[in-house]
Amino acid sequence: MKLTKTFKAFFENEKSGGLLLLFVTIISLYAANSAHAVQYISFWEKDLGGHPITHWINDGLMTIFFLLIGLELEREIYHGELSSIKNASLPIMAAFGGMLVPAATYLAFNFGLPTQKGAGIPMATDIAFAIGILSLVGNKVPASLKVFLTALAVIDDLGAIIVIAVFYTSSISFLNLAIALLIWGFLFVLNRIKIHNLIPYLIGGGFMWYFMLNSGIHATITGVILAFVIPFGDGSEKSASYKLQHFLHAPVAFIILPLFAIANTCIAIAPNWHEGLNNPNAFGIVLGLTIGKPLGILLFSSIGVSAGLCALPKNLKWAHILGAGMLAGIGFTMSIFITLLAFKDPQTILYSKISILIASVISGMLGFAYLKFILSEKKA
């Protein structure tokens, strides 16, 4: 299966970014439990313009991450794996299963409890980590598996964005929301009259972000809806969408996501930390990601193929689908992001983060070992 130049660049960036995320997470956890833990943790809570540093990272810089996700999704819809029903149907079915079954698994433990708001936590997939681990398997990984996992993770991110917009918005200021949407409408008009200069779109996006932030809807949604008014044209390297996407790959992979990981994994782990995991919230997160994810992806993919809604691409086997499902259980970035929206209690957030880390490590190790085994076995 021939991979496009754009996909190769995307995969390589996500691969390197995933390995960097792993490194900075280990460093952050070490610093948060070292002799300088108090200074390190308090640094991220320092006030900067009326908000802590973590707020600017989570609500500001992560908007740029979502802008990149939106641009990648747009390209996949127009020219990539989602450009035809035949190509898109399998990862779409898999993504539905990978969101619904983990959420159901979580709710099986938490329904009716205050923690039921965390049902979105195990629905997420960290695309950078998942691809980073897949790259460690080696050059025996079929191209169709790389494409499947990437498309699955992109659709999964879109699902997470919808979940954030619908379920994690407490109160809405309709005036601010209306202003944000009016700005978006103006940018849409610029797109239709073929204004290809990026500057008005980026300036307009900045104002959109401000009003969206004050509307009650999470400001990062701005990034996604802005992406769909950036001129795509013919999708060539000269198009505004391609230029912006290409420009954002490196800073998102090597600056924004590592900063998010560092700021949100400075977790002081107490000697009796495991006692905080003996609760429905932790069970729901760990089992949702490690079991619910691969089960949901395999089950819904099987239903889709059996019903004739989709077909397995050439060189992609059911064993590969299961392995991709295991790697999709690496929630990390998006799972932590949803945790911060779902809960306000510091202790619940702390143990949710620890649960996410445990589940992501288990999923990554199982996915790597399983794929390494089946691919080596096939070669032998």
Buried (B, 14 or more C-beta within 10 A) or exposed (E): EEBEEBBEBBBBBBBBBBBBBBEBBEBBBEBBBEEEBEEBBEBBEEEEEEEBBBBBBBBBBBBBBBBBBBBBBBBBBBBBBBEEEEBBBBBBBBBBBBBBBBBBBBBBBBEEBEBBBBBBBBBBBBBBBBBBBBBBBEEEBBBBBBBBBBBBBBBBBBBBBBBBBEEBBEEEBEEBBEBBBEBBEBBEEBBEEEBBEBEEBBEBBEBBBBBBBBBBBBBBBBBBBBBBBBBBBEBEEEBBBBBBBBEBBEBBBBBBBBBBBBBBBBBBBEEEEEEBBEBBBBBBBBBBBBBBBBBBBBBBBBBBBEEEEBEBBEEBBEBBBBBBBBBBBBBBBBBBBBBBBBBEEEEBBBBBBBBBBBBBBBBBEBBBEBBBEBBEEEEE
